Amino acid sequence: MNSTSGGGQPTSADRSGRSASRARRAPAAARESVHVSHEEWAAQGKAARRDAPRSSHAKWERPVNRRDPVALLEEQAETRVPELVPIRHARMLVSPSTFYRGAALIMAGDLASTPTSGFEVQLCGDAHLLNFGVFASPERQMLFDINDFDETLPGPWEWDVKRLAASFEVAGRDLGFSASDRRDVVVAGVHEYRDAMRRAAKMRALDAWYAHLTVDDLTAWIGAEVRAGRLSKKEAREAAGDVAKAETRVHERSFRRLAGEVDGKIRILADPPLVVPIDDLVLPGTAREDTEEWMRSLVQTYRRSLAQRHHPMEQYQYLDTARKVVGVGSVGTRAWILLFAGRQRQAPLFLQAKEAQPSVLERFVGRSQYGNHGRRIVEGQRLMQAASDIFLGWLRFEGLDGQMRDYYVRQLHDWKGSVDVGTFRVPGATLYARLCGATLARAHARLGDRVAIAAYLGRGDAFDRAIAEFSVAYADQNERDYKAFAKAVRSGRLSAEMGS
């Protein structure tokens, strides 16, 4: 079994594979290199309103050549673990919201037909409301930020905003919010994005890069909402509880839940099909010693992708590996958890190696400059997040089926948490939409056309109102797609099985 870090510089095939849409306007860095002034940059933003009026973003019409959403899901299933695909479908079948979470490819195709101003940012690519949360920085400071970058690529900033806004409309319907309340929630989030981008446009480059949202900032937001009477004390306590839960999600807890003693040695415990130890997956006749040697070689390959020359990883000893089912949209892609023991009675360490497939955006904005999709994700995350996991790295290796695949690696659990959207009431959802909107703008402003985007958005609420209208129309489309998906499951065209 072979392995390679799979990094390297852009290939000629990567460069030639970019679509024409990627060349609409020079990126911010290129304009700065020829000394474009702040005023000229802003003028470009305002001028873009002629070609793409802010009101034009309200429109959503099903493209004439739109692909069958069920066929797109079948296409994705072709590259996934066959026995896990029914679990993905079952999780998507729960509600229109869970379907939306797994429908990033469907929406990417739809967004490709919508108007854009022509300015690029590093996109999350799947900026729905559940891909935000709290986690600890390397300095052990709790931050609120985007936490999923599987689809990251450079592209039109509007696509992230529209996916985020529509996710609140979709979730609001599942929660039983009225149409007017759903609109208020969406508008609040988009308004906060616009305000945050306008603030970033006034910052120096390094100030925009260093900006972040700490849990203390989050607490201050919550307190202000309570004092203004827009948020109840009960909702404030629930929000504080979500943060507190994140601080309990540490490796020791994962160890107690996922590992135990097997034949006198510490191993990851089986819970099929959701957790399957590698011993239960390897080919018959393969010695465990050979498997362990292979895994150690992979760990060394991954180690070379880490930023630091000397790294805490050197102080841990490999123990075991298992395949683990994760998420909703990601189910069926290959995800592994790796258990390590620390020296001198240090806490155990769990890493997750998750398969990195081509971004769902790739066919619409062009190929990544990186030859390894694991590296694409890692570099995109480092560009967008205020602080990143010190264990974040990538590798490429030949799997048990003989196929070469890309992976990115991160800690499994380390002070990570998310909100319980199912308990949202309108005030809490409104505050959360504002937090997500501000956070997305901060991420876009780090390496993007922040001055031009801010000038395009302007002081008025034309864009906010347009995106609210788009969100209603797209949530309607999502419901139609969900019904078609459910029908395909009922007919037997797609299989769905929860697993356990």
N, C-alpha and C positions, 0 to 999 in steps of 0.2 A: 504494500500500500504506500502510495507516494504522497508527499506534501510539499507545498511551496507557499511562501508568504503572498505571492500573487500581487504585489504592489506595482511599483514601477511608474514610469512616466506615460503620458497619453500616447497611444499608438496612432499611426497614420490612419488606420481604420476608424479609431475613435473620433479623430478630428473630422474626417470626411463624412462620418455618419451623422453629424449634427444637422438638424433640420433648418430650413431657411428662417423659420420663426424665431430661432435663437439669435439671429443676427439683426433683429429689428432696430435695436439701439445699442450703442456701445455701453458695456457695464460701467458702473460708477468708477471703479479703479482706473479704467482706461481714460475716462473723461478727466479725472483728476490729474492723470499723468501729463495731459496737455494743458493743464492749468485753466480748466473751465471754472469760471467764477460761480459763487453761490447764486448770484442773480441770474446768470445764464442757465444754470442748472434748474432753478425755479421756473424760469421762462419756458424751458422745455416741458416741464410738468403741466403748466397751464395750457401750452399749445396742444398737448395731447388730448385735451378735452374736445378739440374740433373733430378729431378722427374717432374718438370713443367718448361721447358725452357721458357724464356720470349717470344720467338717467337711463342710459342704454343697458346698464348692468341689471336692471329690473327684469329684463326679458328672458324667458326660458321657453323655447319651443323645441319639441322633439326633432332632432335632425332626420332628414328624409332617409339617410343611409345608416341610421342608428343600428348597432349590433344588438342582437337578441341577448338580454342580460343573462339568461340561463345558459346560453352558449358560451358566454365569457367565463362564467363560473366553471363550466365543464372544461374549458381550455386551461384555466388555472389548475384544475385538478390533475391534469396530465403530468405535471412536474412534482406532484406531492406524494406523500406516502399513502398508497391506496387504502389501507385499513383505517387511516385517520380522517380521510375526506368526509365520511358520513358524520363524524363528530363535528367537523366544521359546519356542515349543513344543518345539523341539529341545533347548534348554538345560534346560527343565523336565523333559524326558523322561529325563535322565541317571540320576536316582535319586529315591527318595522325598524325600531332603533338598532336591534342587534343585526338585522339584515344590512342596515346602512353601514355599520362598522366593518362588515366584510365586503362591502361593495365599492372599495376604493378604485378598482380598475374600471368599473362601470361608470363611476362619476368622472374619472379622469378623461374618458372618451367624450363625455357630455360637456365638460368644461372646455375642451379643445375647440368647441364650436361657439363659445361665448366671446364677447368683446374683451379686449385688453388694452391698457394704455401703452404697452410696449416696454415697460420697465421691468427689469428682472431682480429677483432676490434669490437667496438659497431657500428653496421651498422645503417645508416639512413633508409635503406630499400626501399627508393623511391627517390633517389638522382637525379631527373631530373632538368633541368636548371631553372624551375619556382618554385622550392622549396628552393630557396635562396632569401634573401632580407635584408632590413635594418629594425632595430627596436631599441627602447630605452632600455638600461639596467636599473636596479633599481636606478643606480646613475645618470640617465638621460643622458647617453653618447650614441650617435648613433653608432651602430655596424652593420657590415655586417656578416651574418651567415646563416646557414641552418635554415629553419623555419617550417619544417613539419616532424613529427616523428611518424606518425600513424603506420608505419610498422617496427619500430626499434626493433632490436634483435642483439645479438652477432652473428657474422658470418664472412665469408671470405671477406677481404677488397676489393678484385678485383670486387665483385659484385656491390658495390656502384660506383666504378670507371667506370665500363662498362655501367651502366645505365646512368650515367652523360654524358659520352662521346657520347654514341649513341643518347642522346637527342639533342645534338648540331648538329649531322649529320642529324637527322630527321627535326629539325627546319630549318637548312640551306637549305634543299630541298624545304620546304614550302616558304622560303624567296627568292628562285630563285638563290642562290649562285651557282657558278660553282663547279664541283667536286674537283678541286685543291684548291679552296678557302675553301670549307668545310673541306677538309683534314687538311689544315693549322690551321683552328680554333680548330679542335679536338686535333691535335698534341700540339698546344700551351697550351691547358687546361691540358692535361696529363703530359706534360713537367713540368708545374708549380706544379702539384701534386707531381711529383717525386722530384723536387728541394726542395719544402717545407718539404717533409718527410725527406729528407737528412739533411736539417737544423735542424729539430726537433730531429733527432737521435743524434745530438751533444749537445742537451740541457740537463740540469738536469731535473728531473721529474717535479718539481714544475714550472720551466720555461716553459716546454711544456704545463702544465696544465693551466697556467695563460695567455698564448699567445692569442691574439685576433686581430681583424682587425676593426679599428674604421673608421668613415667616414672621418676623417682627413687623415688616411692612404689611403683610397680610393681616396680622392682628390689628394693626392701626386702621386698615380699611374696614374691618368688621366692626371695630369700636365706633367708628364714625357713622356707619350705617345704623347701629343700634341707637346712638344718641340722636340721630335724625329721625328715628321712628320708622325707618324703612326696613329694618331687620329685627326680628324678635330675639329676646335673650335665649330662648330655646334653640333657635337656629344658630346663634353664635356659639352656644355650648357644643352643638353637633359639629360645627366646623372645627372647633378646638379639639374635639375628640378625634376627628380624622387625622389631624396633625400628630396628636399624641400616639395614635396607632402606628404611624409611620416610624416613630422612634423605637417601637418595639420590634419592628421587622428587621432583625439582625441575623447574622449567620448562625448564632447559637440556637435561635428559635427554628430556623430552617433545618438545622442539624437534628433537633429533637423530633421534628415532624417527618423528615425525609430519610433519616439514616438510623442504623442500629447495628447490633452485632450479629454476624452471620458466620457460622463455623469458626468462631473465635476471632474474627477480623471485622473491622468497621466497614460496612458496605451501605450503599443506597438501597432502600427497601423497595421491593416491587409493589406496584399498584396498577396493574394492567387494565386498560390500554394507556392510561394517562402517564404512568411512570414505569418504564421497562428497563431494568439493568442491562448493561451491554453484554453480560454473560448470557443473557437469554436471547440475544439478537445475533451473536457471531455465528459463523458457519460451523457446522458439526466438525469436530476434529481439531479445531483451533485451540491451542493451549492458552490458558489465561495469561501465562507469562508473556506469550507473543503479543496478546492484546494490550497488556500493560506497557510493554516496550514501545508498541506503536503509539499509544496515547502519550507516553512521555516524550516521544519525538515530536508529536504535534504540539505539546505544550512548549517545547523549545522553539518551534517555528513561530508560534503565537508570541512568545516572549520577545522575539526580534522586532515585532511590530509596535511594541510599547514605546512611549516617548522617551522615558528616562533610561540612561545607561545602566544605572544601578536602581533596582526596583524591589519593592517588598515581595514580589512574586518569588524571588530567589530563596525566600525563607520558608517556603511551603513545599510539602511533599505530596505528590499525587497518590490518591487512594482508589477512586472508583469513578465510573461514568454511567449515566443512564439517559435514555431518551425520554423527554418530557413534553406533553402537550401543553401549549401556551396560547392564551388569547382567544380571539374569535376569527378575525381575518387571517391570522397566521397559522391556524391549525392545519396540519398536513405538511407544512414546511418542516424541515428537520431541525429539531432543537434538542440540545444535549445539556445536561447539568453535570459538572465535574466537581468532585469532592476532594479537598486538600486538607492535610493536617499541618498545623503550624508547629514550629520548633518551640521548645521550652514551655510547653503547655499553653501556647497561644490558642486563641479561639479558632475553630475550623473555618474554612473558606469554601464557599460555593461560587463557582463561575458558571455562566450560561453561554454556550456557543450556539448561536442561532443562524440558520441558513440565510444567506443573503442572495435572493434572486433579483433579476433585473427589476428596477422600479416600474410601477404601473404607469409612470409618466413618460417613460423612455420612448415609447412609440410615437409620442405627441410632441416632445421637445428635443429629442435627439439623445444619443448615447452619452453615458458618463465619460468624463476624461480619464477615469481610473479603470484599469483592466480587471480589477478585483472588486466585486460588489460589496464585499465586507469592508474594504477600504473606503468605497464610496459612502457607506453609511457612517463610518467612523469620522471621516473628514467632514461630512455634512453636519454631524452632531457637534463636532468641535467648533464649527462655524456658527451654529445657531444657539447652543446652550451657553449660559453665563458661566458654568463650570461643569466639567465632565469627569466621569469615573476614571480614577487612575489606572484601572484594569482594562480600560477600553482598548481593544486591539482587533486584529483580523488575521485570517489565514485561509489557505485553500488546501483541501486534501481529498484523497480518493476514499470514498465511503465503502461500506460493507458490500454495496452492490457493484463496486468497480467504477462508479461515476465520480468525476472530479466536481467538487462544489465549493463555493465561497461561503465563508462564515464570518460573523463578527462576534466578539467576546466581550462580556461585561460581568460585573458582579450580579448574582441572582437576587439577593436581598441585602440592602444596606441602607437602612433608614429611608425606605421608599414607601410612598402611600398615595392614594387618590381619594377623591370625594365619593360619597355614596349618592349617586345621582337619583336613585330610586326614592330617596326621602325628600327630594327638593320640593319646596313650595316656591311660589313666584318670587318673593323677595330674595331668597337664597339663590335661585337660578339666575336672577338679574345680577346679583353681585358676582357670581361665578362667571357669567358671560363677560362682565367687565374685566375681571382678572385675566381671563383667557385672551380677550381682545388686546389688552395692554401687553401681555406677555408675547403674543404673536408679533405685534408691532416691534417690540424690543429685539426679537430674534431677526426679523426682516431688516431692521435698521443697522444691524452689526456690519453687514457686508452687502449693501444694496443701494438702490437709488433713493435714499431716504428724503433728500431735499426735493427731488422731482416728484416723488410719490406724495409727499406732504402738500406740495403746491397743487398737484392734480386733485387731491381730496378737498382742499380748501377749508374755509371756515364754516360754510353752510352744511346742512344735513342732507343734501341731495343724494350723496352716495349711500348714506345710512338708510334712507327710505327705499332706495333702489334695491339694496341687498335684502332688505326685509321682504320686498315683493318677490324677489328671486327665490328666497328661502321657502315661501309658501308654495310657489309653483314647483320647485324642485322636490319638496316634501310630498306633493301630490304624485310626482313621477316616481319617487321612491316607494310609495304605497302601491302604485301599479306594478312596479317591478317585484315588490314583495309578494303580491298576489300571484304573479306569474311563477315566481320561485316556489311558493307553497303548492301551487297546482302541479308543478313538475315533480315535487316530492310525493304528492298524493298519487300521481299517475305511475310512479316508479321510475321515471326518467332519471331522477336524482335520489340517492339513498341518504337517509338521515338516521343517525343512531347516537344517543348521548354517551354511550360507553359506560360511565358510572358516575 
